[in-house]
């Protein structure tokens, strides 16, 4: 089965951000859930995951 989510480190590499900025950005997007966020972020405890399809779609339109 193909991976369905990205980890924060994957987002960090894709966007060329540092670790702190990546987590700040993902937390900001997470707080927008229910208010039309740019992509879907899931938190499980302190772990952060991003739905791959939603992030890829957002990145493709952002470029």
C-alpha positions in Angstrom: 0.0 0.0 0.0 1.3 3.4 -0.9 1.9 5.9 1.8 -1.1 8.2 2.4 0.5 10.8 4.7 3.6 12.9 5.0 5.5 13.3 8.2 6.7 16.8 9.2 10.2 16.0 8.0 8.8 15.3 4.5 7.1 18.7 4.5 10.2 20.3 5.8 12.3 19.0 2.9 9.6 19.8 0.3 9.3 23.4 1.4 13.0 23.9 2.3 12.1 25.2 5.8 13.8 24.6 9.2 12.2 22.3 11.7 10.8 25.1 13.9 9.2 27.0 11.0 7.8 23.7 9.6 6.1 22.9 12.9 4.9 26.5 13.3 3.4 26.3 9.8 1.7 22.9 10.3 0.3 24.0 13.6 -1.1 27.2 12.0 -2.7 25.1 9.2 -4.1 22.6 11.8 -5.8 25.5 13.7 -7.6 26.4 10.5 -9.4 23.0 10.3 -13.0 23.7 9.6 -12.2 27.1 8.2 -11.1 26.0 4.7 -7.4 25.2 5.4 -5.0 24.9 2.4 -4.4 21.2 3.2 -5.3 18.6 5.8 -3.2 18.2 8.9 -3.8 15.4 11.4 -2.4 15.4 15.0 -2.0 12.2 17.0 -0.7 13.1 20.3 2.4 15.2 19.5 2.8 13.6 16.1 1.8 15.6 13.1 0.8 14.0 9.7 -0.3 15.7 6.5 -2.6 14.0 4.0 -0.5 13.5 1.0 -3.1 14.2 -1.7 -4.3 17.4 -0.1 -0.7 18.7 0.4 0.3 17.7 -3.2 -2.8 19.5 -4.6 -2.0 22.6 -2.6 1.6 22.7 -3.6 0.8 22.2 -7.2 -1.6 25.2 -7.2 0.8 27.3 -5.1 3.6 27.1 -7.6 
